[in-house]
Every structure is written in structure tokens, then in C-alpha cells.
Amino acid sequence: MLLLAWRKYLFLVVGFSAAVMIGGCTHIAGTVEWENTNQPVAGAQVSVGEPGGDFVSTTHSTDAHGKFSFDINPLDVDDVWVWSGQGNPALNAVHVDPDQVNDHMTVQISQ
């Protein structure tokens, strides 16, 4: 009987922890700049999922100052991509290192 009660408790704790982790969100924000000049890139695309691929879940454009700000699922921090919004994203998209994903990042892309 005690073993059964313990299993139910463990299930509730693990289930609640997973629900909190999945239900939350991670705020990401920053600036996209040209690599050579450090000038902001207006209209750059920041996406969850590789641009031009089949599994892009969200895409946001930078403003006139190259800034972006939005929320993502915490499980997506390893799938953040940036590209200029011009040309072929398969050729010039940049994958953001998951350790660099935060709410004050600067992403540099090449022209």
C-alpha cells in the first residue's frame, strides 16, 4: 500500500514539473548586425526552425534598428536561426548557439 502511494506521489511531482517546464516560455531579444560593419540589419528574420525548411514554427522580423523580441518554447532554444531576409536562407542562415540564446543577444550575420 505504501509503495502504491509513493508511486502516485512521484507521478504527480514528475508530471507537475514537466508541465511547468513545457508550459513556460523563454523570452529572447536582441539585435541582428552585419558582421563586417556592426550595422543593424532591418528586416532580418529570426525563426524557430531552419529558414526555408519544413519545420519553422515561428518567424519574426527585426525592426528598423535590427531589434527583435519574442517568446519561444524553452524546448526550442536549440533551434533558433537568423538570416538577412534576402536571398536564399539555405545558403546564409546562421544557427544561434543554444548557450547564446537570451534576452540581450547580438547576432552577427555576413552579407
Backbone as CSV, one residue per row, in Angstrom:
resi,resn,N_x,N_y,N_z,CA_x,CA_y,CA_z,C_x,C_y,C_z
1,MET,0.819,-1.190,0.000,0.000,0.000,0.000,0.867,1.260,0.000
2,LEU,1.903,1.239,0.821,2.807,2.381,0.888,3.526,2.596,-0.442
3,LEU,3.889,1.495,-1.106,4.554,1.589,-2.403,3.635,2.245,-3.433
4,LEU,2.368,1.893,-3.434,1.402,2.473,-4.359,1.242,3.973,-4.110
5,ALA,1.148,4.388,-2.872,1.037,5.814,-2.536,2.291,6.560,-2.966
6,TRP,3.432,5.971,-2.799,4.706,6.584,-3.180,4.783,6.771,-4.688
7,ARG,4.311,5.797,-5.451,4.302,5.894,-6.919,3.394,7.037,-7.378
8,LYS,2.220,7.145,-6.763,1.303,8.225,-7.122,1.937,9.595,-6.841
9,TYR,2.602,9.706,-5.701,3.258,10.960,-5.345,4.354,11.295,-6.359
10,LEU,5.172,10.300,-6.696,6.252,10.513,-7.658,5.688,10.911,-9.012
11,PHE,4.617,10.255,-9.447,3.981,10.578,-10.715,3.483,12.024,-10.712
12,LEU,2.864,12.453,-9.630,2.360,13.827,-9.541,3.491,14.843,-9.586
13,VAL,4.572,14.580,-8.860,5.704,15.516,-8.830,6.353,15.606,-10.200
14,VAL,6.639,14.473,-10.824,7.283,14.467,-12.140,6.351,15.082,-13.180
15,GLY,5.085,14.725,-13.151,4.124,15.281,-14.099,3.980,16.784,-13.960
16,PHE,3.912,17.284,-12.735,3.802,18.716,-12.500,5.053,19.434,-12.980
17,SER,6.221,18.892,-12.688,7.480,19.509,-13.123,7.558,19.592,-14.631
18,ALA,7.164,18.522,-15.319,7.185,18.524,-16.782,6.191,19.540,-17.332
19,ALA,5.019,19.629,-16.739,4.008,20.585,-17.204,4.487,22.022,-17.036
20,VAL,5.141,22.305,-15.924,5.670,23.652,-15.697,6.749,23.964,-16.720
21,MET,7.633,23.017,-16.982,8.723,23.236,-17.929,8.192,23.464,-19.344
22,ILE,7.240,22.650,-19.766,6.715,22.769,-21.114,5.781,23.961,-21.227
23,GLY,5.020,24.246,-20.192,4.043,25.320,-20.229,4.651,26.707,-20.180
24,GLY,5.885,26.837,-19.714,6.525,28.138,-19.603,7.002,28.638,-20.950
25,CYS,7.615,29.791,-20.939,8.177,30.319,-22.175,9.520,30.966,-21.867
26,THR,10.306,31.090,-22.893,11.609,31.736,-22.790,11.566,32.998,-23.646
27,HIS,11.893,34.125,-23.042,11.911,35.377,-23.789,13.280,35.541,-24.441
28,ILE,13.280,35.778,-25.743,14.535,36.075,-26.435,14.418,37.455,-27.066
29,ALA,15.511,38.166,-27.062,15.532,39.509,-27.636,16.966,39.858,-27.971
30,GLY,17.134,40.839,-28.833,18.478,41.271,-29.174,18.508,42.068,-30.453
31,THR,19.694,42.075,-31.057,19.938,42.842,-32.263,20.644,41.966,-33.279
32,VAL,20.276,42.120,-34.549,20.973,41.447,-35.644,21.825,42.507,-36.336
33,GLU,23.127,42.210,-36.509,24.072,43.152,-37.118,24.820,42.500,-38.269
34,TRP,25.280,43.352,-39.209,26.185,42.875,-40.247,27.547,42.611,-39.604
35,GLU,28.136,41.506,-39.944,29.397,41.069,-39.350,30.542,42.052,-39.571
36,ASN,30.681,42.583,-40.776,31.823,43.445,-41.102,31.695,44.863,-40.568
37,THR,30.466,45.373,-40.476,30.285,46.784,-40.129,29.614,47.017,-38.779
38,ASN,29.065,45.964,-38.179,28.308,46.074,-36.930,27.080,46.979,-37.064
39,GLN,26.603,47.177,-38.293,25.399,47.967,-38.537,24.164,47.082,-38.366
40,PRO,23.080,47.613,-37.810,21.867,46.813,-37.624,21.266,46.380,-38.962
41,VAL,20.652,45.215,-38.962,20.019,44.677,-40.166,18.504,44.768,-40.011
42,ALA,17.919,45.762,-40.673,16.462,45.908,-40.653,15.847,44.824,-41.527
43,GLY,14.773,44.209,-41.048,14.082,43.195,-41.840,14.716,41.818,-41.807
44,ALA,15.708,41.615,-40.950,16.279,40.272,-40.804,15.220,39.364,-40.193
45,GLN,15.330,38.087,-40.451,14.360,37.117,-39.963,14.966,36.273,-38.841
46,VAL,14.267,36.210,-37.710,14.669,35.365,-36.590,13.581,34.298,-36.491
47,SER,13.983,33.035,-36.565,12.980,31.981,-36.591,13.319,30.826,-35.664
48,VAL,12.293,30.102,-35.311,12.453,28.824,-34.623,12.255,27.789,-35.720
49,GLY,13.322,27.108,-36.048,13.341,26.201,-37.186,14.179,26.823,-38.290
50,GLU,14.858,25.987,-39.039,15.748,26.484,-40.089,14.947,27.156,-41.199
51,PRO,15.276,28.429,-41.505,14.547,29.159,-42.554,14.576,28.394,-43.871
52,GLY,13.460,28.369,-44.542,13.357,27.644,-45.805,13.075,26.167,-45.607
53,GLY,13.122,25.695,-44.362,12.858,24.292,-44.075,11.379,24.040,-43.835
54,ASP,11.056,22.795,-43.614,9.661,22.408,-43.420,9.178,22.570,-41.986
55,PHE,10.088,22.778,-41.052,9.704,22.752,-39.640,9.907,24.090,-38.940
56,VAL,9.603,25.187,-39.604,9.677,26.512,-38.994,8.379,26.742,-38.235
57,SER,8.503,26.953,-36.916,7.279,27.140,-36.129,6.911,28.604,-35.954
58,THR,7.886,29.497,-36.010,7.586,30.923,-35.900,8.719,31.730,-36.526
59,THR,8.382,32.881,-37.082,9.374,33.780,-37.679,9.005,35.210,-37.305
60,HIS,10.021,35.977,-36.917,9.824,37.385,-36.569,10.856,38.215,-37.315
61,SER,10.444,39.383,-37.771,11.350,40.306,-38.465,11.913,41.321,-37.486
62,THR,13.141,41.743,-37.747,13.727,42.803,-36.932,13.139,44.145,-37.360
63,ASP,13.166,45.108,-36.447,12.655,46.442,-36.757,13.721,47.245,-37.509
64,ALA,13.497,48.520,-37.682,14.418,49.381,-38.430,15.787,49.494,-37.767
65,HIS,15.867,49.134,-36.488,17.130,49.198,-35.750,17.745,47.823,-35.551
66,GLY,17.226,46.824,-36.271,17.752,45.467,-36.189,17.362,44.722,-34.929
67,LYS,16.377,45.221,-34.205,15.993,44.624,-32.918,14.817,43.658,-33.079
68,PHE,14.808,42.640,-32.222,13.721,41.673,-32.171,13.445,41.319,-30.717
69,SER,12.238,40.823,-30.464,11.848,40.436,-29.114,10.593,39.575,-29.202
70,PHE,10.666,38.343,-28.696,9.502,37.468,-28.667,9.750,36.296,-27.727
71,ASP,8.715,35.513,-27.485,8.799,34.358,-26.600,8.819,33.073,-27.410
72,ILE,9.579,32.096,-26.899,9.622,30.780,-27.532,9.421,29.708,-26.463
73,ASN,9.132,28.522,-26.906,9.056,27.374,-26.024,10.477,27.076,-25.527
74,PRO,10.678,26.809,-24.235,12.026,26.532,-23.733,12.707,25.356,-24.426
75,LEU,11.915,24.448,-24.986,12.498,23.304,-25.688,13.060,23.687,-27.055
76,ASP,12.789,24.922,-27.517,13.245,25.368,-28.837,14.526,26.188,-28.816
77,VAL,15.165,26.349,-27.671,16.361,27.200,-27.618,17.490,26.657,-28.489
78,ASP,17.448,25.388,-28.838,18.498,24.830,-29.693,18.132,24.891,-31.173
79,ASP,17.052,25.595,-31.515,16.611,25.658,-32.907,16.308,27.089,-33.351
80,VAL,17.088,28.057,-32.861,16.906,29.466,-33.237,17.867,29.786,-34.388
81,TRP,17.316,30.388,-35.436,18.069,30.718,-36.648,17.863,32.182,-37.012
82,VAL,18.849,32.767,-37.674,18.760,34.157,-38.138,19.286,34.225,-39.567
83,TRP,18.615,35.014,-40.394,19.138,35.298,-41.733,18.713,36.689,-42.150
84,SER,19.339,37.217,-43.148,19.143,38.612,-43.542,17.748,38.908,-44.067
85,GLY,17.021,37.907,-44.498,15.724,38.137,-45.114,15.846,38.362,-46.604
86,GLN,17.079,38.286,-47.121,17.340,38.490,-48.543,18.092,37.272,-49.073
87,GLY,17.781,36.915,-50.299,18.489,35.786,-50.896,17.927,34.454,-50.422
88,ASN,18.771,33.447,-50.462,18.383,32.090,-50.133,18.749,31.763,-48.688
89,PRO,17.769,31.550,-47.824,18.096,31.274,-46.424,18.898,29.995,-46.241
90,ALA,18.751,29.038,-47.158,19.508,27.787,-47.039,21.006,28.036,-47.176
91,LEU,21.381,29.133,-47.822,22.798,29.434,-48.025,23.389,30.341,-46.957
92,ASN,22.590,31.271,-46.408,23.191,32.231,-45.484,22.540,32.326,-44.110
93,ALA,21.712,31.360,-43.754,21.117,31.372,-42.406,22.176,31.003,-41.371
94,VAL,22.062,31.610,-40.202,23.004,31.370,-39.106,22.249,30.695,-37.964
95,HIS,22.780,29.583,-37.504,22.201,28.897,-36.347,22.769,29.538,-35.087
96,VAL,21.913,29.945,-34.160,22.349,30.572,-32.914,22.668,29.470,-31.905
97,ASP,23.870,29.506,-31.364,24.281,28.529,-30.358,23.318,28.597,-29.177
98,PRO,22.777,27.451,-28.739,21.814,27.464,-27.630,22.339,28.157,-26.370
99,ASP,23.649,28.115,-26.143,24.221,28.785,-24.981,24.170,30.304,-25.107
100,GLN,23.963,30.804,-26.324,23.920,32.247,-26.561,22.500,32.807,-26.610
101,VAL,21.508,31.942,-26.572,20.113,32.392,-26.651,19.710,33.005,-25.313
102,ASN,19.351,34.303,-25.356,18.951,35.016,-24.145,18.123,36.235,-24.530
103,ASP,17.925,37.147,-23.609,17.100,38.328,-23.908,17.911,39.588,-24.154
104,HIS,19.198,39.427,-24.453,20.054,40.590,-24.770,21.180,40.188,-25.724
105,MET,20.892,39.313,-26.667,21.940,38.799,-27.546,22.162,39.702,-28.757
106,THR,23.350,39.582,-29.309,23.700,40.224,-30.563,24.117,39.123,-31.518
107,VAL,23.431,39.060,-32.654,23.738,38.037,-33.650,24.318,38.734,-34.862
108,GLN,25.509,38.316,-35.270,26.144,38.909,-36.441,26.012,37.943,-37.614
109,ILE,25.626,38.506,-38.767,25.487,37.710,-39.983,26.336,38.328,-41.078
110,SER,26.739,37.508,-42.024,27.569,38.024,-43.128,26.686,38.459,-44.286
111,GLN,27.203,39.408,-45.067,26.446,39.957,-46.197,26.607,39.092,-47.413
